Structures are given as structure tokens and as C-alpha cells.
Amino acid sequence: MDDSAIDYAAVFQALPGMVALITPALVYADANEEFLRVSGRRRDQVVGRHLFEVFPDNPENPGASGMRNLEASLRRVMATGERDAMALQRYDVESPDRPGEWEERYWSPVNAPVRGPDGAVVLLLHRVEEVTELIRARGGRANDRTGNGGSISRGQGLEAELYTRARELQELNDRLRLAHAREREVALALQEAMLPARRQVGHHRAAVRYRPAAGSLNVCGDWYDLVDLVGGNRIAVSVGDVVGHGLAAAGVMGQLRSALSAASRVAAGPAQALDVLGRYAHVVDGAESATVVTTFIDRDHHTITYSSAGHPPPVLVHPDGRLEFLDRATDPPLDARPDPRPRPQAVTPYTPGALLTLYTDGLVERRREDIDTGLARLADSLTRHRDADPEELADAVLLELLPHGGATDDTALVIVRL
């Protein structure tokens, strides 16, 4: 249904709870039918009149503080622009039929801002739930903390206060859920901006997978990259891992991935690209101990040139099922040496139809387990599914290697059919 077809004035009046709109001058702008019914007032006795003219404090209780507490809450909402859930209040109401007679009433109010187009607070939404019957059902009147006097047992007062606190916690939980949803939107946008789009991967007969640790914001410090290289039919495929999780690690990841992508396009080989990246990592906060492996694939000469900065070795599965870990050019992680030195690189041939797999340690490492056990699991899975399409193979590897209850570490995976 289009918004223009909704009668929001009718919706406001039909709300099942007591709701009123109050101006910054504390004058009633509107009140719904339930508010008028429960308070025992007609619309002309409320709308257009000052809040405390309609509902003053009980003059028979000199210590009454309901009016003062409510005004403080409303002004706090105007000043901060934040919702305010008030503690349980005793706020007596004068009988509309018997002037001078006051009824003992208990309320659980929540006040929230209504913003105008410029973001300024233009109205205050005052939602209140009467809990008088709850208090009476428990055998007494509310305690003295509201400033109106009266007495109930300690247990009854605690029960009433717990009721109010439960409502406050519900309000807080709603706000936290909203904040988390917004943070997750930022995280997803960050991920999409920092990692290559699938259309950049598709023409390379490659599959990529990105799995943050369970409970994270869908971003992490792991990354992958595929880069078309200048000169010949060549591509660079890389994966890396920044220490940590969440937005901070993802920010460092984005800087390192972009730097390696640029360096790979002009470097003579993967070792030189990592040399450049290592010098850059030295000035990036949070890049300490980051690991990365990069491979330059030459499709014309059927060779893979590779270099690793402390990262688990890529796996090359030949068409006949023979498996090779590319571990002959491994060096310490980025920024591990105070005086950088040239990194090693190695070259290995491949036969068309082979599979190259790069991954981060979240795929193979498990607590209280030797990493060789995880590498053996990966080798077995790749060998058994080597004839599958890269997309199907990637799904099979994740299904067989990642814990069913959710990964405890971030995972990136790239599988390329050569």
C-alpha cells in the first residue's frame, strides 16, 4: 500500500495504548482516544492546553514530584534527541466528575522525540501505561521513591520497580537492535567496496568465498583479490589475513588489498609485489603480523610464480590427482623484520585443467589440533572433488571443512581452474 493511502491521523487515534503529542512548550498538540478514555478527559479539556494545567500535582501531597519528574524527562528528550523511559511514577489525577477529589494513580511513561525535516525536535511523543491496578492487585500503594508518600511492603515495591525496569530494558534492547542493524549495513557496504565484485572474478573460471567468524558483522580482516596483469595472458591471485575481526580489521584489510593490487600491476613478480606491500604495511596501524600469499599465473607458459609472507601454502591439484603444496617461497609476515630484505619466490609448472586453491587459516586451523591435520583434510577434499566446477567445489570444501556450528575464525577461499 502506498503511504499516501494511509490515514495516519486515524492510525494515531486507533493506537491501543495511551499516546499524546506535546509541543516543546509543553502544550498538548493531540491525544489519542485511549489517552482520553483512561485519563477521563474530553479532547477540548486536553488539546491546546498546557500539560500541567491539565494534570497538576496533587496539592494534598506537598512532596509530590510527578510533575517535576515528567517535566525533567520531557526537557531531557528535547535537549538530547533521545528516548527516555521513566521510572514508575505515582501521579495522582483529579476526578473530572468531582473537582477537588484526587485519585491515586500509577504510571509507566516513555517519552520520545519527533523530528522535523531539519532533524530538530518539533514534538514530544508521550506514551504512558497505567499500572494502578497492578499496584492495587499486589495489596498496597507505591513506595515513597516517587515523592508522593504512601507505603507498601518491600516485596511489592520491588515487584513494581522490576516491572518498570523490564520495560526500560525492552526499550534499550530495541535501540540496540536498531544500532546493530545500522552497523551491519555499514559493514556490508564496506565489504562490497573492499572486495572484488563477482563480475571481476567470473571470466577467470574462479570461485571465491568469504565467511566471517560466527557472530561477527559480516566483515573481517581476510581478503582475496584477482588482478589482470599487464603483458601476456597473466593474472595475479592473492589472499591475505589481518589480525583481528570486525570493522577495524576490515579497514586495515582494505588498505593492504588495494596496495597489493596496485603493486602487482607494476611489479616484476610476486616477491617484488610483497616487498612493496611490506614497506607500506610498516606505516599502517594494525598491519603488524598480517600474512599474505600471491601467485602470478601465466596461462601462455603454464607456470605459477608465487611468494608467501607467513601465509598457509596454496594447493595445486594436477589433473591426474597429484597434489602439490606451494611452500618453497615462504617468508615471515608483513612488517615482521625491522630491516626489510628481498622476499623469495618460486615457479612451478601446471597442466591445463589443474586447480589452484588459495585460502586463509580459518579454513584449516582448529584449536588443540595440529595444522597438518587441517591441511590433510583440505587436500583430501580437493582431491575427491577435483573434477567439479569451481563453484561446486568451493561449496563442498566449505561444507566439509568449516564447523557446522559456525566458523570461529574468518575464512577466505579462492579456487581457480587453470
Secondary structure, 3 states (H helix, E strand, C coil): CCHHHCCHHHHHHHCCCEEEEECCCCEEEEECHHHHHHHCCCHHHCCCCEHHHHCCCCCCCCCCCHHHHHHHHHHHHHHHCCCEECCCEECCEECCCCCCCEECCEEEEEEEEEECCCCCEEEEEEEEEECHHHHHHCCCCCCHHHCCCCCCCHHHHHHHHHHHHHHHHHHHHHHHHHHHHHHHHHHHHHHHHHCCCHHHHHCCCEEEEEECCCCCCCCEEEEEEEEECCCCCEEEEEEEEEEEEHHHHHHHHHHHHHHHHHHHHHCCCHHHHHHHHHHHHCCCCCCCCCEEEEEEEECCCCEEEEEEECCCCCEEECCCCCEEECCCCEECCCCCCCCCCCCCCEEEECCCCCEEEEECHHHCCCCCCCHHHHHHHHHHHHHHCCCCCHHHHHHHHHHHHCCCCCCCCCEEEEEEEC
